[in-house]
């Protein structure tokens, strides 16, 4: 991740606190929670399905939301949460759309890739060695789609901020059909 972008994230992302994770109901949240387990040792203790909150125990440690746009508290997410550019957002949100003041007025400039890719970049994980591994990483939350649907320039800018120029090359090398085939291969 580019240094000047990384410095805009809330400080808690660098702490080694004794936290747990609250994940949501999709693959992006699962992969992101797995990354945080690997990197920080955070255990998944809570689950939110956007209707109900579930907990495995009465754990009193603070939970970090993963791929959930919380109004308060620590969270990693990728959602556009501002309607107006003047809306107040959660200052503890590690969300590029919050950090870069994306709202309905500049919506087409949004970060439209996965939370997992964001975490991968922030903590400096190496990209997969194989093209197939890179295709899979870009398949999470259909991160690749902007490249093929009129948002190539915006998506490439975000990938450069993340320090993932190699993923731009992968998208230039492969087609939408290639991504569909990889998704189909691992969906069964």
C-alpha positions in Angstrom: 0.0 0.0 0.0 1.2 3.5 -0.8 2.6 5.2 2.3 0.5 8.4 2.0 -2.7 6.4 1.7 -1.8 4.0 4.5 -1.1 6.9 6.9 -4.8 7.9 6.6 -6.1 4.8 8.3 -7.2 4.8 11.9 -4.4 4.0 14.4 -6.1 0.9 15.9 -5.3 -1.1 12.7 -1.7 -1.1 13.9 -2.4 -2.1 17.5 -1.9 -5.6 18.9 -4.9 -5.5 21.2 -6.8 -8.5 22.4 -9.8 -8.2 20.1 -12.3 -10.6 18.6 -14.0 -10.4 15.2 -17.6 -10.0 14.2 -18.1 -11.2 10.6 -21.1 -11.0 8.2 -22.7 -13.5 5.9 -20.5 -13.5 2.8 -17.2 -14.8 1.4 -15.5 -11.4 1.6 -16.1 -11.3 5.4 -15.0 -14.9 5.8 -11.7 -14.4 3.9 -11.1 -11.1 5.7 -11.7 -12.6 9.1 -9.3 -15.5 8.2 -6.7 -12.9 7.2 -7.1 -11.1 10.5 -6.8 -14.5 12.4 -3.6 -15.2 10.5 -2.1 -11.7 10.8 -3.3 -10.6 14.3 -4.6 -13.7 15.9 -8.2 -12.4 16.2 -10.8 -15.1 16.8 -14.3 -15.0 15.2 -16.7 -14.8 18.2 -19.6 -13.0 16.6 -21.7 -13.1 13.5 -24.1 -10.5 12.1 -26.6 -11.3 9.3 -27.9 -7.8 9.0 -31.0 -8.8 11.0 -29.6 -10.5 14.1 -26.4 -10.6 16.1 -25.1 -13.9 17.3 -22.3 -14.6 19.7 -20.4 -17.8 20.5 -19.9 -16.8 24.1 -20.1 -13.9 26.5 -16.7 -12.6 25.5 -16.1 -9.2 26.9 -13.3 -8.2 24.5 -14.0 -5.5 21.9 -15.0 -6.9 18.6 -13.8 -5.6 15.2 -16.4 -5.6 12.5 -15.3 -7.2 9.2 -17.0 -6.2 6.0 -19.6 -4.5 8.0 -20.2 -0.7 7.9 -20.6 0.1 11.6 -21.7 3.5 12.9 -19.4 3.2 15.9 -16.5 1.0 16.8 -13.6 -0.6 14.9 -14.4 -2.0 11.5 -12.8 -3.0 8.3 -15.2 -2.4 5.4 -15.5 -1.2 1.8 -19.0 0.3 1.6 -20.0 3.8 0.7 -21.6 5.2 3.8 -21.9 8.9 3.1 -25.0 10.2 1.2 -23.7 13.7 1.4 -20.0 14.7 1.4 -20.7 16.5 4.7 -22.1 13.4 6.5 -20.2 12.4 9.6 -18.7 8.9 9.5 -17.3 6.4 12.0 -13.8 7.7 12.7 -12.7 4.1 13.5 -13.7 2.7 10.1 -10.8 1.3 8.1 -12.7 2.0 4.9 -11.2 3.6 1.8 -14.5 5.2 0.9 -14.6 6.9 4.3 -10.9 7.8 4.2 -11.2 9.4 0.7 -14.6 11.1 1.4 -16.6 9.2 -1.2 -20.3 10.0 -1.2 -23.2 10.1 -3.6 -21.7 13.2 -5.2 -18.5 11.3 -6.3 -19.9 7.7 -6.1 -18.3 6.6 -9.4 -14.9 7.2 -7.8 -15.6 4.7 -5.0 -13.4 1.8 -3.9 -15.4 -1.1 -5.4 -13.3 -4.0 -4.4 -13.2 -6.4 -1.5 -12.4 -5.8 2.1 -10.1 -8.8 1.9 -8.0 -7.1 -0.8 -7.8 -4.0 1.3 -6.6 -6.0 4.4 -4.2 -8.0 2.1 -2.7 -4.7 1.0 -2.6 -2.9 4.3 -0.7 -5.6 6.0 1.7 -6.1 3.1 0.9 -9.7 2.2 2.5 -11.1 -0.9 0.2 -11.6 -3.8 -0.4 -15.3 -4.9 2.4 -16.5 -7.1 0.1 -18.0 -9.8 -2.2 -16.2 -12.1 -5.0 -18.4 -11.0 -4.4 -17.3 -7.4 -4.5 -13.7 -8.4 -7.7 -14.3 -10.4 -9.2 -15.9 -7.3 -8.2 -13.0 -5.1 -9.8 -10.5 -7.5 -12.9 -12.7 -7.7 -13.8 -12.0 -4.0 -16.7 -9.5 -4.1 -16.2 -9.4 -7.9 -13.3 -6.9 -7.4 -12.4 -7.4 -11.0 -15.6 -6.1 -12.5 -14.8 -2.4 -12.6 -12.0 -3.1 -14.9 -14.4 -4.5 -17.5 -17.5 -2.3 -17.0 -16.4 1.2 -17.7 -14.5 1.9 -14.4 -11.1 0.7 -15.5 -9.4 4.0 -14.8 -10.9 4.4 -11.3 -10.2 0.7 -10.4 -6.6 1.0 -11.6 -6.1 4.1 -9.4 -7.3 2.2 -6.4 -5.1 -0.8 -7.3 -2.1 1.6 -7.5 -3.0 3.0 -4.1 -3.0 -0.5 -2.8 0.4 -1.2 -4.4 -1.1 -3.9 -6.5 0.0 -2.9 -10.0 0.5 -6.7 -10.8 -3.3 -7.1 -10.5 -3.8 -4.5 -13.2 -1.6 -6.6 -15.4 -3.6 -9.7 -14.6 -6.8 -8.0 -15.6 -5.3 -6.8 -18.8 -4.1 -10.3 -19.6 -7.5 -12.1 -18.8 -11.1 -11.6 -19.8 -14.4 -11.6 -17.9 -14.9 -15.2 -19.2 -11.6 -16.2 -17.5 -12.8 -14.8 -14.2 -16.2 -16.6 -14.7 -14.4 -19.9 -15.3 -12.2 -19.6 -12.2 -15.3 -18.7 -10.1 -17.1 -21.7 -11.6 -14.2 -24.0 -11.0 -14.1 -23.2 -7.2 -17.8 -22.7 -6.7 -18.5 -26.5 -6.9 
